[in-house]
Amino acid sequence: MATGQQVAAALDLGAQAVPLGTRFLSSAESRAAQEYKDRIVAATAEEVVSHAVHLLGCLCRETAIR
């Protein structure tokens, strides 16, 4: 999901949740800590590392800052 329209479309089709990327992690609606949001926004492409992880049987993406 990369846009609000995609999120709305998935929810309209009956989804109860959708995966969101780093772009939404730093949004006002995100429950992430403000310090983490600030670090994501200030980080360069080389400092942000994303990789797939399995969480409770689901494939998820984890984002970390070096």
MODELLER restraints for C-alpha pairs under 7 A, 6 or more apart:
rsr = mdl.restraints
at = mdl.atoms
rsr.add(forms.Gaussian(group=physical.xy_distance, feature=features.Distance(at['CA:1:A'], at['CA:7:A']), mean=6.36, stdev=0.5))
rsr.add(forms.Gaussian(group=physical.xy_distance, feature=features.Distance(at['CA:1:A'], at['CA:19:A']), mean=6.41, stdev=0.5))
rsr.add(forms.Gaussian(group=physical.xy_distance, feature=features.Distance(at['CA:1:A'], at['CA:20:A']), mean=5.63, stdev=0.5))
rsr.add(forms.Gaussian(group=physical.xy_distance, feature=features.Distance(at['CA:1:A'], at['CA:21:A']), mean=6.87, stdev=0.5))
rsr.add(forms.Gaussian(group=physical.xy_distance, feature=features.Distance(at['CA:2:A'], at['CA:21:A']), mean=6.88, stdev=0.5))
rsr.add(forms.Gaussian(group=physical.xy_distance, feature=features.Distance(at['CA:7:A'], at['CA:18:A']), mean=6.73, stdev=0.5))
rsr.add(forms.Gaussian(group=physical.xy_distance, feature=features.Distance(at['CA:24:A'], at['CA:30:A']), mean=6.85, stdev=0.5))
rsr.add(forms.Gaussian(group=physical.xy_distance, feature=features.Distance(at['CA:25:A'], at['CA:32:A']), mean=6.84, stdev=0.5))
rsr.add(forms.Gaussian(group=physical.xy_distance, feature=features.Distance(at['CA:25:A'], at['CA:37:A']), mean=6.84, stdev=0.5))
rsr.add(forms.Gaussian(group=physical.xy_distance, feature=features.Distance(at['CA:26:A'], at['CA:37:A']), mean=4.58, stdev=0.5))
rsr.add(forms.Gaussian(group=physical.xy_distance, feature=features.Distance(at['CA:26:A'], at['CA:40:A']), mean=6.92, stdev=0.5))
rsr.add(forms.Gaussian(group=physical.xy_distance, feature=features.Distance(at['CA:47:A'], at['CA:65:A']), mean=5.52, stdev=0.5))
rsr.add(forms.Gaussian(group=physical.xy_distance, feature=features.Distance(at['CA:47:A'], at['CA:66:A']), mean=5.03, stdev=0.5))
rsr.add(forms.Gaussian(group=physical.xy_distance, feature=features.Distance(at['CA:48:A'], at['CA:63:A']), mean=6.90, stdev=0.5))
rsr.add(forms.Gaussian(group=physical.xy_distance, feature=features.Distance(at['CA:48:A'], at['CA:64:A']), mean=5.85, stdev=0.5))
rsr.add(forms.Gaussian(group=physical.xy_distance, feature=features.Distance(at['CA:48:A'], at['CA:65:A']), mean=4.69, stdev=0.5))
rsr.add(forms.Gaussian(group=physical.xy_distance, feature=features.Distance(at['CA:48:A'], at['CA:66:A']), mean=6.40, stdev=0.5))
rsr.add(forms.Gaussian(group=physical.xy_distance, feature=features.Distance(at['CA:49:A'], at['CA:63:A']), mean=5.74, stdev=0.5))
rsr.add(forms.Gaussian(group=physical.xy_distance, feature=features.Distance(at['CA:49:A'], at['CA:64:A']), mean=5.26, stdev=0.5))
rsr.add(forms.Gaussian(group=physical.xy_distance, feature=features.Distance(at['CA:49:A'], at['CA:65:A']), mean=6.16, stdev=0.5))
rsr.add(forms.Gaussian(group=physical.xy_distance, feature=features.Distance(at['CA:50:A'], at['CA:61:A']), mean=6.44, stdev=0.5))
rsr.add(forms.Gaussian(group=physical.xy_distance, feature=features.Distance(at['CA:50:A'], at['CA:62:A']), mean=5.53, stdev=0.5))
rsr.add(forms.Gaussian(group=physical.xy_distance, feature=features.Distance(at['CA:50:A'], at['CA:63:A']), mean=4.46, stdev=0.5))
rsr.add(forms.Gaussian(group=physical.xy_distance, feature=features.Distance(at['CA:50:A'], at['CA:64:A']), mean=6.40, stdev=0.5))
rsr.add(forms.Gaussian(group=physical.xy_distance, feature=features.Distance(at['CA:51:A'], at['CA:61:A']), mean=5.55, stdev=0.5))
rsr.add(forms.Gaussian(group=physical.xy_distance, feature=features.Distance(at['CA:51:A'], at['CA:62:A']), mean=5.55, stdev=0.5))
rsr.add(forms.Gaussian(group=physical.xy_distance, feature=features.Distance(at['CA:51:A'], at['CA:63:A']), mean=6.82, stdev=0.5))
rsr.add(forms.Gaussian(group=physical.xy_distance, feature=features.Distance(at['CA:52:A'], at['CA:59:A']), mean=6.54, stdev=0.5))
rsr.add(forms.Gaussian(group=physical.xy_distance, feature=features.Distance(at['CA:52:A'], at['CA:60:A']), mean=5.60, stdev=0.5))
rsr.add(forms.Gaussian(group=physical.xy_distance, feature=features.Distance(at['CA:52:A'], at['CA:61:A']), mean=4.47, stdev=0.5))
rsr.add(forms.Gaussian(group=physical.xy_distance, feature=features.Distance(at['CA:52:A'], at['CA:62:A']), mean=6.18, stdev=0.5))
rsr.add(forms.Gaussian(group=physical.xy_distance, feature=features.Distance(at['CA:53:A'], at['CA:59:A']), mean=5.77, stdev=0.5))
rsr.add(forms.Gaussian(group=physical.xy_distance, feature=features.Distance(at['CA:53:A'], at['CA:60:A']), mean=5.25, stdev=0.5))
rsr.add(forms.Gaussian(group=physical.xy_distance, feature=features.Distance(at['CA:53:A'], at['CA:61:A']), mean=5.88, stdev=0.5))
rsr.add(forms.Gaussian(group=physical.xy_distance, feature=features.Distance(at['CA:53:A'], at['CA:62:A']), mean=6.52, stdev=0.5))
rsr.add(forms.Gaussian(group=physical.xy_distance, feature=features.Distance(at['CA:54:A'], at['CA:60:A']), mean=5.91, stdev=0.5))
